[in-house]
Structure formats: structure tokens, C-alpha cells
């Protein structure tokens, strides 16, 4: 059993209106040191696979097919073994 | 200058309909090994502060006041120094 911690971020060249809004909010609250904000998604997926390579392959395919939009987003993930 | 990588997740006891929807989608695509999915947010904030302790304090306050809802969400972050 593995826990995949998946990070999905917008590609650097893609506009991020949500990030800009957060940045504006932080400035309004007085956090003037904030230079830039990029927003993304964080997804934890628990998979019942005992082989690490197989789990990695499956999670990679999940990201490609559903969790990230490869046109505008990048993804990366870490696998953590869960002792059951 | 520091880059804060912030992870905001729902507290374990809080319902996560988005996670359930993703889980359903993954099952529909044939990923039967998926046991559970939890969704969250990933935010990168660049702060122009040279002192690490001060940056940590500021980012902590940002999370508390704007980025996370402390009633239903937990957050954690990592600081990475950026050489400019």
C-alpha cells in the first residue's frame, strides 16, 4: 500500500489569476514582502499496490489522464509506503 | 528571498466531496487499486525577507489569516532560500 502525494502546478508561462488574487489579498492584509504567488493543487491518493515501480507507473498514468491537464499543468509526486 | 511551498489540506474528520469525485473518476478509468483520495491546495509564495525566522513567522501568519481556513483545514509549509 502506498500513499502518493501529488503536486499539480500551472506551467510557468501560464497566467495564474487565482495566484494574483491571493497576492492582492496578502498585500491588502499588509504582507508587503510578498513578491509573487502561484496556486496549484495537492492531492493524496492511497493505492493498494505492493510493488513500488508498479505504483509509480499507475500514479503517473492517473496524473496524465485525470488529475493534471498536460497542456497547461505540470505535476510531480512522491510515494510513501504505508504499513498496514 | 525565500520561496514558501505551502500545503493546505482538509482536516481528517472533514468530508471531502471533491476527493470522492476524483476517486470515482479514477475508478471509472479503471484504476481499481485506488483506496481513497483527499484533495487540497498547494501554494507557492515568494517573499522578499532575508531572515529565515522572520520569513517563517510571516508565512505562518499568512496561512492563518488568508490561505487556510483553520476551522476545517490544516497547513504546513517548507521554506527554500532563493539566491538572487
N, CA and C atoms of all chains as a GROMACS GRO file, in nm:
protein
  504
    1UNK      N    1   0.085  -0.120   0.000
    1UNK     CA    2   0.000   0.000   0.000
    1UNK      C    3   0.088   0.125   0.000
    2UNK      N    4   0.059   0.216  -0.089
    2UNK     CA    5   0.138   0.339  -0.100
    2UNK      C    6   0.048   0.463  -0.093
    3UNK      N    7   0.104   0.569  -0.034
    3UNK     CA    8   0.036   0.698  -0.037
    3UNK      C    9   0.112   0.786  -0.136
    4UNK      N   10   0.041   0.832  -0.238
    4UNK     CA   11   0.104   0.921  -0.336
    4UNK      C   12   0.066   1.065  -0.303
    5UNK      N   13   0.166   1.148  -0.285
    5UNK     CA   14   0.143   1.291  -0.262
    5UNK      C   15   0.171   1.362  -0.393
    6UNK      N   16   0.065   1.412  -0.454
    6UNK     CA   17   0.075   1.466  -0.590
    6UNK      C   18   0.062   1.618  -0.589
    7UNK      N   19   0.153   1.684  -0.655
    7UNK     CA   20   0.150   1.831  -0.666
    7UNK      C   21   0.127   1.868  -0.810
    8UNK      N   22   0.020   1.942  -0.835
    8UNK     CA   23  -0.010   1.986  -0.971
    8UNK      C   24   0.005   2.138  -0.975
    9UNK      N   25   0.091   2.188  -1.062
    9UNK     CA   26   0.113   2.332  -1.072
    9UNK      C   27   0.094   2.377  -1.216
   10UNK      N   28   0.058   2.503  -1.232
   10UNK     CA   29   0.048   2.560  -1.366
   10UNK      C   30   0.189   2.573  -1.424
   11UNK      N   31   0.204   2.553  -1.554
   11UNK     CA   32   0.333   2.576  -1.617
   11UNK      C   33   0.372   2.722  -1.599
   12UNK      N   34   0.502   2.750  -1.588
   12UNK     CA   35   0.547   2.886  -1.557
   12UNK      C   36   0.494   2.994  -1.653
   13UNK      N   37   0.470   2.958  -1.778
   13UNK     CA   38   0.427   3.060  -1.875
   13UNK      C   39   0.277   3.085  -1.873
   14UNK      N   40   0.203   3.003  -1.799
   14UNK     CA   41   0.057   3.016  -1.798
   14UNK      C   42   0.013   3.119  -1.694
   15UNK      N   43  -0.080   3.205  -1.733
   15UNK     CA   44  -0.135   3.304  -1.641
   15UNK      C   45  -0.203   3.238  -1.521
   16UNK      N   46  -0.190   3.299  -1.405
   16UNK     CA   47  -0.248   3.242  -1.284
   16UNK      C   48  -0.330   3.347  -1.210
   17UNK      N   49  -0.454   3.371  -1.257
   17UNK     CA   50  -0.536   3.475  -1.195
   17UNK      C   51  -0.564   3.448  -1.047
   18UNK      N   52  -0.577   3.322  -1.010
   18UNK     CA   53  -0.602   3.289  -0.868
   18UNK      C   54  -0.483   3.332  -0.782
   19UNK      N   55  -0.363   3.303  -0.834
   19UNK     CA   56  -0.242   3.344  -0.762
   19UNK      C   57  -0.235   3.496  -0.748
   20UNK      N   58  -0.270   3.568  -0.854
   20UNK     CA   59  -0.266   3.714  -0.850
   20UNK      C   60  -0.365   3.767  -0.746
   21UNK      N   61  -0.482   3.703  -0.738
   21UNK     CA   62  -0.583   3.745  -0.642
   21UNK      C   63  -0.534   3.722  -0.499
   22UNK      N   64  -0.471   3.608  -0.476
   22UNK     CA   65  -0.416   3.579  -0.343
   22UNK      C   66  -0.309   3.682  -0.308
   23UNK      N   67  -0.224   3.712  -0.406
   23UNK     CA   68  -0.118   3.811  -0.384
   23UNK      C   69  -0.180   3.945  -0.344
   24UNK      N   70  -0.285   3.986  -0.417
   24UNK     CA   71  -0.354   4.111  -0.384
   24UNK      C   72  -0.409   4.108  -0.242
   25UNK      N   73  -0.468   3.995  -0.206
   25UNK     CA   74  -0.524   3.981  -0.071
   25UNK      C   75  -0.417   3.992   0.036
   26UNK      N   76  -0.302   3.929   0.010
   26UNK     CA   77  -0.192   3.934   0.108
   26UNK      C   78  -0.139   4.077   0.122
   27UNK      N   79  -0.129   4.149   0.010
   27UNK     CA   80  -0.084   4.288   0.018
   27UNK      C   81  -0.183   4.372   0.098
   28UNK      N   82  -0.312   4.350   0.072
   28UNK     CA   83  -0.415   4.424   0.146
   28UNK      C   84  -0.404   4.399   0.296
   29UNK      N   85  -0.366   4.277   0.332
   29UNK     CA   86  -0.352   4.244   0.474
   29UNK      C   87  -0.221   4.298   0.533
   30UNK      N   88  -0.139   4.360   0.448
   30UNK     CA   89  -0.017   4.420   0.499
   30UNK      C   90   0.109   4.339   0.479
   31UNK      N   91   0.098   4.226   0.408
   31UNK     CA   92   0.218   4.146   0.383
   31UNK      C   93   0.290   4.200   0.258
   32UNK      N   94   0.361   4.309   0.276
   32UNK     CA   95   0.421   4.378   0.161
   32UNK      C   96   0.542   4.306   0.104
   33UNK      N   97   0.596   4.210   0.178
   33UNK     CA   98   0.714   4.139   0.132
   33UNK      C   99   0.682   4.035   0.026
   34UNK      N  100   0.552   4.009   0.000
   34UNK     CA  101   0.515   3.907  -0.098
   34UNK      C  102   0.545   3.954  -0.239
   35UNK      N  103   0.628   3.879  -0.311
   35UNK     CA  104   0.668   3.914  -0.447
   35UNK      C  105   0.579   3.850  -0.552
   36UNK      N  106   0.549   3.723  -0.532
   36UNK     CA  107   0.462   3.654  -0.628
   36UNK      C  108   0.398   3.533  -0.562
   37UNK      N  109   0.283   3.494  -0.616
   37UNK     CA  110   0.210   3.378  -0.565
   37UNK      C  111   0.167   3.292  -0.683
   38UNK      N  112   0.191   3.161  -0.673
   38UNK     CA  113   0.140   3.068  -0.775
   38UNK      C  114   0.054   2.966  -0.703
   39UNK      N  115  -0.062   2.940  -0.758
   39UNK     CA  116  -0.151   2.845  -0.692
   39UNK      C  117  -0.151   2.712  -0.766
   40UNK      N  118  -0.178   2.607  -0.695
   40UNK     CA  119  -0.182   2.474  -0.755
   40UNK      C  120  -0.269   2.381  -0.674
   41UNK      N  121  -0.262   2.254  -0.708
   41UNK     CA  122  -0.343   2.155  -0.636
   41UNK      C  123  -0.252   2.053  -0.567
   42UNK      N  124  -0.303   2.002  -0.456
   42UNK     CA  125  -0.231   1.898  -0.383
   42UNK      C  126  -0.329   1.783  -0.362
   43UNK      N  127  -0.294   1.666  -0.407
   43UNK     CA  128  -0.386   1.552  -0.400
   43UNK      C  129  -0.315   1.433  -0.336
   44UNK      N  130  -0.380   1.371  -0.239
   44UNK     CA  131  -0.325   1.250  -0.178
   44UNK      C  132  -0.407   1.129  -0.225
   45UNK      N  133  -0.339   1.034  -0.284
   45UNK     CA  134  -0.408   0.914  -0.333
   45UNK      C  135  -0.347   0.791  -0.266
   46UNK      N  136  -0.434   0.708  -0.207
   46UNK     CA  137  -0.388   0.584  -0.144
   46UNK      C  138  -0.413   0.470  -0.242
   47UNK      N  139  -0.308   0.401  -0.282
   47UNK     CA  140  -0.327   0.291  -0.376
   47UNK      C  141  -0.287   0.158  -0.313
   48UNK      N  142  -0.366   0.058  -0.339
   48UNK     CA  143  -0.343  -0.075  -0.283
   48UNK      C  144  -0.258  -0.158  -0.380
   49UNK      N  145  -0.132  -0.121  -0.390
   49UNK     CA  146  -0.037  -0.190  -0.478
   49UNK      C  147   0.089  -0.212  -0.394
   50UNK      N  148   0.143  -0.333  -0.396
   50UNK     CA  149   0.257  -0.360  -0.308
   50UNK      C  150   0.392  -0.332  -0.377
   51UNK      N  151   0.391  -0.330  -0.510
   51UNK     CA  152   0.516  -0.308  -0.582
   51UNK      C  153   0.536  -0.160  -0.612
   52UNK      N  154   0.651  -0.106  -0.570
   52UNK     CA  155   0.675   0.038  -0.583
   52UNK      C  156   0.675   0.085  -0.729
   53UNK      N  157   0.743   0.012  -0.815
   53UNK     CA  158   0.753   0.052  -0.956
   53UNK      C  159   0.615   0.055  -1.021
   54UNK      N  160   0.536  -0.047  -0.986
   54UNK     CA  161   0.400  -0.056  -1.041
   54UNK      C  162   0.314   0.060  -0.992
   55UNK      N  163   0.328   0.093  -0.862
   55UNK     CA  164   0.252   0.204  -0.805
   55UNK      C  165   0.290   0.335  -0.874
   56UNK      N  166   0.420   0.352  -0.897
   56UNK     CA  167   0.469   0.473  -0.962
   56UNK      C  168   0.411   0.488  -1.102
   57UNK      N  169   0.409   0.378  -1.173
   57UNK     CA  170   0.357   0.379  -1.309
   57UNK      C  171   0.208   0.415  -1.310
   58UNK      N  172   0.133   0.355  -1.216
   58UNK     CA  173  -0.011   0.380  -1.209
   58UNK      C  174  -0.040   0.526  -1.174
   59UNK      N  175   0.031   0.580  -1.075
   59UNK     CA  176   0.006   0.718  -1.032
   59UNK      C  177   0.041   0.814  -1.145
   60UNK      N  178   0.150   0.783  -1.216
   60UNK     CA  179   0.189   0.866  -1.329
   60UNK      C  180   0.078   0.870  -1.434
   61UNK      N  181   0.020   0.755  -1.460
   61UNK     CA  182  -0.088   0.747  -1.559
   61UNK      C  183  -0.213   0.822  -1.509
   62UNK      N  184  -0.244   0.810  -1.378
   62UNK     CA  185  -0.359   0.883  -1.322
   62UNK      C  186  -0.343   1.034  -1.344
   63UNK      N  187  -0.221   1.084  -1.318
   63UNK     CA  188  -0.194   1.228  -1.334
   63UNK      C  189  -0.214   1.269  -1.478
   64UNK      N  190  -0.160   1.188  -1.566
   64UNK     CA  191  -0.166   1.219  -1.709
   64UNK      C  192  -0.308   1.218  -1.762
   65UNK      N  193  -0.388   1.125  -1.713
   65UNK     CA  194  -0.521   1.108  -1.771
   65UNK      C  195  -0.630   1.186  -1.700
   66UNK      N  196  -0.616   1.213  -1.569
   66UNK     CA  197  -0.725   1.279  -1.498
   66UNK      C  198  -0.684   1.396  -1.409
   67UNK      N  199  -0.577   1.378  -1.332
   67UNK     CA  200  -0.550   1.475  -1.226
   67UNK      C  201  -0.489   1.606  -1.276
   68UNK      N  202  -0.410   1.599  -1.383
   68UNK     CA  203  -0.349   1.721  -1.435
   68UNK      C  204  -0.388   1.739  -1.581
   69UNK      N  205  -0.390   1.862  -1.624
   69UNK     CA  206  -0.414   1.892  -1.766
   69UNK      C  207  -0.277   1.917  -1.828
   70UNK      N  208  -0.224   1.820  -1.903
   70UNK     CA  209  -0.086   1.830  -1.952
   70UNK      C  210  -0.061   1.951  -2.042
   71UNK      N  211  -0.167   2.011  -2.094
   71UNK     CA  212  -0.148   2.128  -2.181
   71UNK      C  213  -0.098   2.249  -2.101
   72UNK      N  214  -0.156   2.268  -1.983
   72UNK     CA  215  -0.120   2.388  -1.907
   72UNK      C  216  -0.058   2.358  -1.770
   73UNK      N  217  -0.058   2.229  -1.730
   73UNK     CA  218  -0.010   2.199  -1.594
   73UNK      C  219   0.106   2.100  -1.593
   74UNK      N  220   0.190   2.113  -1.492
   74UNK     CA  221   0.295   2.015  -1.464
   74UNK      C  222   0.253   1.939  -1.338
   75UNK      N  223   0.306   1.821  -1.322
   75UNK     CA  224   0.282   1.750  -1.196
   75UNK      C  225   0.407   1.678  -1.152
   76UNK      N  226   0.414   1.655  -1.021
   76UNK     CA  227   0.519   1.570  -0.966
   76UNK      C  228   0.459   1.499  -0.846
   77UNK      N  229   0.515   1.388  -0.806
   77UNK     CA  230   0.459   1.318  -0.690
   77UNK      C  231   0.567   1.242  -0.615
   78UNK      N  232   0.534   1.214  -0.488
   78UNK     CA  233   0.621   1.131  -0.404
   78UNK      C  234   0.539   1.011  -0.358
   79UNK      N  235   0.606   0.898  -0.346
   79UNK     CA  236   0.538   0.779  -0.294
   79UNK      C  237   0.589   0.749  -0.154
   80UNK      N  238   0.496   0.718  -0.066
   80UNK     CA  239   0.532   0.688   0.072
   80UNK      C  240   0.469   0.553   0.106
   81UNK      N  241   0.548   0.460   0.156
   81UNK     CA  242   0.491   0.329   0.187
   81UNK      C  243   0.407   0.338   0.314
   82UNK      N  244   0.292   0.274   0.313
   82UNK     CA  245   0.208   0.270   0.433
   82UNK      C  246   0.209   0.127   0.486
   83UNK      N  247   0.249   0.111   0.609
   83UNK     CA  248   0.246  -0.021   0.672
   83UNK      C  249   0.102  -0.045   0.719
   84UNK      N  250   0.045  -0.156   0.676
   84UNK     CA  251  -0.093  -0.182   0.718
   84UNK      C  252  -0.098  -0.294   0.821
   85UNK      N  253   1.562   3.633   0.023
   85UNK     CA  254   1.443   3.594  -0.053
   85UNK      C  255   1.415   3.445  -0.029
   86UNK      N  256   1.291   3.415   0.004
   86UNK     CA  257   1.255   3.275   0.029
   86UNK      C  258   1.134   3.235  -0.055
   87UNK      N  259   1.132   3.108  -0.093
   87UNK     CA  260   1.015   3.052  -0.158
   87UNK      C  261   0.946   2.961  -0.057
   88UNK      N  262   0.821   2.993  -0.025
   88UNK     CA  263   0.745   2.908   0.068
   88UNK      C  264   0.656   2.816  -0.012
   89UNK      N  265   0.669   2.686   0.012
   89UNK     CA  266   0.581   2.588  -0.051
   89UNK      C  267   0.479   2.547   0.053
   90UNK      N  268   0.355   2.588   0.031
   90UNK     CA  269   0.252   2.571   0.133
   90UNK      C  270   0.152   2.464   0.090
   91UNK      N  271   0.124   2.373   0.182
   91UNK     CA  272   0.027   2.267   0.155
   91UNK      C  273  -0.090   2.286   0.249
   92UNK      N  274  -0.209   2.299   0.192
   92UNK     CA  275  -0.330   2.315   0.274
   92UNK      C  276  -0.417   2.192   0.252
   93UNK      N  277  -0.447   2.122   0.359
   93UNK     CA  278  -0.530   2.001   0.347
   93UNK      C  279  -0.650   2.010   0.440
   94UNK      N  280  -0.756   1.942   0.405
   94UNK     CA  281  -0.872   1.936   0.493
   94UNK      C  282  -0.835   1.852   0.615
   95UNK      N  283  -0.889   1.887   0.731
   95UNK     CA  284  -0.866   1.804   0.849
   95UNK      C  285  -0.923   1.665   0.823
   96UNK      N  286  -0.863   1.562   0.882
   96UNK     CA  287  -0.904   1.424   0.852
   96UNK      C  288  -1.053   1.395   0.874
   97UNK      N  289  -1.115   1.465   0.970
   97UNK     CA  290  -1.255   1.436   1.000
   97UNK      C  291  -1.353   1.509   0.909
   98UNK      N  292  -1.303   1.601   0.825
   98UNK     CA  293  -1.392   1.681   0.741
   98UNK      C  294  -1.421   1.607   0.609
   99UNK      N  295  -1.547   1.607   0.569
   99UNK     CA  296  -1.586   1.546   0.442
   99UNK      C  297  -1.517   1.612   0.324
  100UNK      N  298  -1.482   1.532   0.224
  100UNK     CA  299  -1.410   1.583   0.109
  100UNK      C  300  -1.480   1.537  -0.020
  101UNK      N  301  -1.589   1.606  -0.057
  101UNK     CA  302  -1.664   1.564  -0.177
  101UNK      C  303  -1.580   1.568  -0.304
  102UNK      N  304  -1.487   1.665  -0.313
  102UNK     CA  305  -1.402   1.672  -0.433
  102UNK      C  306  -1.314   1.547  -0.443
  103UNK      N  307  -1.259   1.507  -0.328
  103UNK     CA  308  -1.177   1.386  -0.326
  103UNK      C  309  -1.258   1.263  -0.366
  104UNK      N  310  -1.382   1.255  -0.319
  104UNK     CA  311  -1.466   1.142  -0.354
  104UNK      C  312  -1.496   1.140  -0.503
  105UNK      N  313  -1.518   1.258  -0.560
  105UNK     CA  314  -1.545   1.267  -0.704
  105UNK      C  315  -1.424   1.221  -0.785
  106UNK      N  316  -1.305   1.264  -0.742
  106UNK     CA  317  -1.182   1.222  -0.811
  106UNK      C  318  -1.166   1.070  -0.802
  107UNK      N  319  -1.194   1.017  -0.682
  107UNK     CA  320  -1.185   0.871  -0.662
  107UNK      C  321  -1.279   0.799  -0.759
  108UNK      N  322  -1.402   0.850  -0.769
  108UNK     CA  323  -1.499   0.790  -0.862
  108UNK      C  324  -1.448   0.795  -1.006
  109UNK      N  325  -1.390   0.909  -1.043
  109UNK     CA  326  -1.337   0.924  -1.178
  109UNK      C  327  -1.225   0.826  -1.206
  110UNK      N  328  -1.137   0.809  -1.106
  110UNK     CA  329  -1.025   0.715  -1.124
  110UNK      C  330  -1.074   0.571  -1.137
  111UNK      N  331  -1.177   0.536  -1.057
  111UNK     CA  332  -1.233   0.401  -1.069
  111UNK      C  333  -1.295   0.381  -1.207
  112UNK      N  334  -1.366   0.484  -1.254
  112UNK     CA  335  -1.428   0.476  -1.387
  112UNK      C  336  -1.323   0.454  -1.496
  113UNK      N  337  -1.206   0.515  -1.477
  113UNK     CA  338  -1.098   0.498  -1.576
  113UNK      C  339  -1.026   0.364  -1.561
  114UNK      N  340  -1.065   0.285  -1.460
  114UNK     CA  341  -1.006   0.152  -1.446
  114UNK      C  342  -0.898   0.140  -1.340
  115UNK      N  343  -0.875   0.249  -1.265
  115UNK     CA  344  -0.774   0.242  -1.158
  115UNK      C  345  -0.838   0.185  -1.031
  116UNK      N  346  -0.855   0.054  -1.028
  116UNK     CA  347  -0.929  -0.009  -0.920
  116UNK      C  348  -0.850  -0.016  -0.790
  117UNK      N  349  -0.719   0.006  -0.799
  117UNK     CA  350  -0.636  -0.003  -0.679
  117UNK      C  351  -0.650   0.119  -0.588
  118UNK      N  352  -0.719   0.224  -0.635
  118UNK     CA  353  -0.732   0.346  -0.556
  118UNK      C  354  -0.825   0.324  -0.438
  119UNK      N  355  -0.771   0.346  -0.316
  119UNK     CA  356  -0.847   0.325  -0.194
  119UNK      C  357  -0.915   0.453  -0.147
  120UNK      N  358  -0.843   0.562  -0.151
  120UNK     CA  359  -0.902   0.689  -0.108
  120UNK      C  360  -0.827   0.805  -0.170
  121UNK      N  361  -0.896   0.917  -0.182
  121UNK     CA  362  -0.836   1.038  -0.238
  121UNK      C  363  -0.874   1.156  -0.148
  122UNK      N  364  -0.774   1.238  -0.114
  122UNK     CA  365  -0.802   1.361  -0.041
  122UNK      C  366  -0.747   1.475  -0.124
  123UNK      N  367  -0.826   1.580  -0.138
  123UNK     CA  368  -0.779   1.691  -0.219
  123UNK      C  369  -0.739   1.808  -0.131
  124UNK      N  370  -0.649   1.889  -0.179
  124UNK     CA  371  -0.603   2.005  -0.104
  124UNK      C  372  -0.548   2.110  -0.196
  125UNK      N  373  -0.484   2.210  -0.138
  125UNK     CA  374  -0.428   2.319  -0.218
  125UNK      C  375  -0.277   2.324  -0.200
  126UNK      N  376  -0.211   2.368  -0.304
  126UNK     CA  377  -0.066   2.386  -0.300
  126UNK      C  378  -0.039   2.529  -0.346
  127UNK      N  379   0.029   2.606  -0.264
  127UNK     CA  380   0.053   2.747  -0.297
  127UNK      C  381   0.201   2.778  -0.281
  128UNK      N  382   0.258   2.844  -0.380
  128UNK     CA  383   0.396   2.889  -0.371
  128UNK      C  384   0.400   3.040  -0.353
  129UNK      N  385   0.462   3.086  -0.247
  129UNK     CA  386   0.471   3.230  -0.220
  129UNK      C  387   0.618   3.269  -0.212
  130UNK      N  388   0.653   3.372  -0.287
  130UNK     CA  389   0.789   3.423  -0.286
  130UNK      C  390   0.791   3.546  -0.196
  131UNK      N  391   0.870   3.542  -0.090
  131UNK     CA  392   0.875   3.658  -0.001
  131UNK      C  393   1.014   3.719   0.001
  132UNK      N  394   1.017   3.851   0.000
  132UNK     CA  395   1.144   3.923  -0.003
  132UNK      C  396   1.188   3.955   0.141
  133UNK      N  397   1.227   3.851   0.213
  133UNK     CA  398   1.274   3.866   0.351
  133UNK      C  399   1.404   3.787   0.359
  134UNK      N  400   1.506   3.846   0.419
  134UNK     CA  401   1.634   3.776   0.419
  134UNK      C  402   1.654   3.689   0.543
  135UNK      N  403   1.577   3.716   0.647
  135UNK     CA  404   1.592   3.638   0.770
  135UNK      C  405   1.495   3.521   0.773
  136UNK      N  406   1.549   3.401   0.793
  136UNK     CA  407   1.466   3.280   0.784
  136UNK      C  408   1.356   3.276   0.890
  137UNK      N  409   1.390   3.310   1.012
  137UNK     CA  410   1.292   3.305   1.122
  137UNK      C  411   1.178   3.402   1.096
  138UNK      N  412   1.214   3.519   1.046
  138UNK     CA  413   1.115   3.622   1.016
  138UNK      C  414   1.023   3.577   0.901
  139UNK      N  415   1.083   3.514   0.798
  139UNK     CA  416   1.005   3.464   0.685
  139UNK      C  417   0.907   3.357   0.733
  140UNK      N  418   0.955   3.269   0.820
  140UNK     CA  419   0.872   3.162   0.872
  140UNK      C  420   0.752   3.218   0.948
  141UNK      N  421   0.779   3.319   1.029
  141UNK     CA  422   0.672   3.381   1.108
  141UNK      C  423   0.568   3.446   1.017
  142UNK      N  424   0.616   3.516   0.912
  142UNK     CA  425   0.525   3.584   0.820
  142UNK      C  426   0.438   3.484   0.743
  143UNK      N  427   0.501   3.377   0.692
  143UNK     CA  428   0.426   3.279   0.614
  143UNK      C  429   0.323   3.210   0.703
  144UNK      N  430   0.363   3.182   0.826
  144UNK     CA  431   0.270   3.120   0.920
  144UNK      C  432   0.147   3.209   0.940
  145UNK      N  433   0.172   3.338   0.952
  145UNK     CA  434   0.061   3.431   0.972
  145UNK      C  435  -0.028   3.441   0.846
  146UNK      N  436   0.037   3.439   0.728
  146UNK     CA  437  -0.041   3.442   0.602
  146UNK      C  438  -0.136   3.324   0.594
  147UNK      N  439  -0.086   3.205   0.631
  147UNK     CA  440  -0.168   3.084   0.626
  147UNK      C  441  -0.286   3.097   0.721
  148UNK      N  442  -0.257   3.143   0.841
  148UNK     CA  443  -0.357   3.156   0.945
  148UNK      C  444  -0.466   3.255   0.907
  149UNK      N  445  -0.426   3.366   0.844
  149UNK     CA  446  -0.520   3.473   0.818
  149UNK      C  447  -0.589   3.466   0.683
  150UNK      N  448  -0.524   3.406   0.582
  150UNK     CA  449  -0.586   3.407   0.449
  150UNK      C  450  -0.585   3.273   0.375
  151UNK      N  451  -0.471   3.204   0.378
  151UNK     CA  452  -0.456   3.091   0.287
  151UNK      C  453  -0.531   2.966   0.332
  152UNK      N  454  -0.543   2.946   0.461
  152UNK     CA  455  -0.614   2.828   0.511
  152UNK      C  456  -0.728   2.871   0.602
  153UNK      N  457  -0.831   2.790   0.606
  153UNK     CA  458  -0.941   2.813   0.699
  153UNK      C  459  -0.916   2.723   0.821
  154UNK      N  460  -0.869   2.781   0.931
  154UNK     CA  461  -0.825   2.697   1.045
  154UNK      C  462  -0.936   2.611   1.107
  155UNK      N  463  -1.061   2.643   1.075
  155UNK     CA  464  -1.171   2.562   1.129
  155UNK      C  465  -1.173   2.423   1.066
  156UNK      N  466  -1.151   2.417   0.935
  156UNK     CA  467  -1.162   2.287   0.866
  156UNK      C  468  -1.032   2.242   0.798
  157UNK      N  469  -0.932   2.329   0.796
  157UNK     CA  470  -0.810   2.294   0.723
  157UNK      C  471  -0.684   2.296   0.809
  158UNK      N  472  -0.589   2.212   0.773
  158UNK     CA  473  -0.455   2.216   0.832
  158UNK      C  474  -0.360   2.270   0.725
  159UNK      N  475  -0.248   2.325   0.768
  159UNK     CA  476  -0.148   2.365   0.669
  159UNK      C  477  -0.009   2.331   0.720
  160UNK      N  478   0.081   2.316   0.626
  160UNK     CA  479   0.222   2.304   0.660
  160UNK      C  480   0.299   2.368   0.545
  161UNK      N  481   0.422   2.409   0.571
  161UNK     CA  482   0.499   2.469   0.462
  161UNK      C  483   0.648   2.443   0.480
  162UNK      N  484   0.718   2.457   0.368
  162UNK     CA  485   0.864   2.446   0.367
  162UNK      C  486   0.918   2.577   0.312
  163UNK      N  487   1.031   2.620   0.364
  163UNK     CA  488   1.096   2.740   0.310
  163UNK      C  489   1.222   2.700   0.235
  164UNK      N  490   1.240   2.762   0.120
  164UNK     CA  491   1.356   2.731   0.037
  164UNK      C  492   1.422   2.864   0.004
  165UNK      N  493   1.550   2.874   0.030
  165UNK     CA  494   1.617   3.001   0.002
  165UNK      C  495   1.638   3.018  -0.149
  166UNK      N  496   1.614   3.139  -0.199
  166UNK     CA  497   1.639   3.168  -0.340
  166UNK      C  498   1.757   3.263  -0.348
  167UNK      N  499   1.857   3.221  -0.420
  167UNK     CA  500   1.971   3.311  -0.443
  167UNK      C  501   1.932   3.408  -0.554
  168UNK      N  502   1.946   3.535  -0.527
  168UNK     CA  503   1.909   3.630  -0.632
  168UNK      C  504   2.033   3.697  -0.692
   0.00000   0.00000   0.00000
